[in-house]
Amino acid sequence: MRRVRLGFAGLRVDFVDRDLALKLIEDWVGRGTGLPRVIYGPEGCGKTAWLLQSIELLREFGFEVVYVNPVNRLALAEISINSLKDEFLRLIKEAIAQNALARIAWIAYNVVYDVIKATRGKIAVIVDDAFQVIGVKESALYVKALLNLIEYPPEHYERIVTIAATSEGVSRREIGRHTWANLRVMWNMPRDGFRQLYDQLPGDKPPFEEVWKLTGGNPRILERLYMRNWDVNEVINSLIREKGLSPDFVRRWAGHLREAVGDPDYLWFNAPGELINELIERNLITYFLPKRKPDYWVDTPPPEKDEELGIGKYVAWQTPIHREAVRRALEEST
C-alpha cells in the first residue's frame, strides 16, 4: 500500500504507524462495518491522517470512497461515475463559498445514496470532524441516517463501510445514548510510531524523551511545538486562552482541578458532573476510557495508568501539555 504524504507543520511528511488501525480497515473491507463506526479521541491524535491513509487502502480494494472534513473544508470523491463526482464537488465548493459547513456532511450522504443506486458495488463514506459544525442533536440524527443507509439502501450493494470521526466529547456522549453506532476510541500515537514522525522533523530539536513527556504522542501538539520553535511556555499559554481557563473558571473549581492534575481518575470518583461536562466540552479530558481490550480501541490503547502522561484507568488528560495548561492556570489564579 502506498503511504500518503501529509501536510504537517509546513512540511510534507510520510504517514507512519497505525498498523493496527489499518488492519481494522482491512477487516471492515471484508465484511462491512455493520453499524456506522464512530471514532473518537483526543484532538490532534491522528484520526484524520489515519482516515486519509484509509482512503488509499479502500481504493486498492475497489471501493468507491467519499470523504468530507467540514472543519478543514476538505472533500474527496474517489468514485467511478464522473457526473456524480462533478456534482458532488460543485455542491461542496458552493457550501464552502457560503460558509455553510454543516451542509457538507449531508452532501456526502446524498452522493453516497446516489452512488449506491448507480453502482450497487463497494462503497465507503468517511465523515471526519463534522459533529462540531452540525451540532449535538443533529450529530445523532446523522449517525441514524448512516445506519438507514446500511439497513435500508436505495439498491442492493455489495459492501458498505461507514466511518465518522470526532474529538468532540459531547456529541460522542449523545450518540452513545442510542444503539445506532459502534463507538471506538483512538488514542495518541504509541511511542515507536511517534518517534518515526518526530524523526521526520528537520533541524535542532529537544531530545525525543522530552518531547514525548510533553505530547504523550499527540501529533498536533508536536506540530505546535515545532511551529513555535519548541517554546513550551508559548504553547501552554495559547492552550490556556483557547480552552477558556479564565481565573473565574479556575478559581471556581480550584480544589477539584488541583486533585485532577495529580490524578485524573479523581474526576471519575469525586468531581461534580458540571465540572466533568465543562472539561469534556473544552476537550481537556477524555472521560470514561474503555478497558484496554483491542475490541474497544482503533489502535494501540494507552496504558491503564501513567502518572507521567496524565493517564488514569477511567479518565485521561488529552495530552500532558493540556494538564500543564490547567496547572499553570491554577498557579496564576492564586
Summary of the structure (lengths in Angstrom):
residues: 334
radius of gyration: 20.3
end to end distance: 54.1
largest distance: 63.9
contacts: 1108
relative contact order: 0.13
helix: 51%
strand: 15%
